């Protein structure tokens, strides 16, 4: 596998030759700034990599509720509004 090319400081016109190894794997080198990508191939053969994150379904449902996000942010900002819950005392069991 070989990667070669020149990098522009601004990154606007960066072109790097990427060659696949025998198992069709590629190394992104300096191009890879993220850990995960969604990839698809265009009809003309262009491969598009889109930075991605993995989240649970619960996280996705929470992020879909801006009202809950706002409530969480308000509670985090205002310590006086937090409700303190008491914890049950752990009882030692003799056996």
DAKA-V686118 format. One record per helix or strand of 2 or more residues. SS is the DSSP state (h for helix, s for strand). FROM is the first residue (numbers start at 0). TO is the last residue. If there is no record, write none. Layout:
ss=SS from=FROM to=TO
ss=SS from=FROM to=TO
This chain:
ss=s from=2 to=5
ss=s from=14 to=17
ss=h from=28 to=30
ss=s from=36 to=40
ss=s from=46 to=50
ss=h from=56 to=62
ss=h from=65 to=76
ss=h from=78 to=80
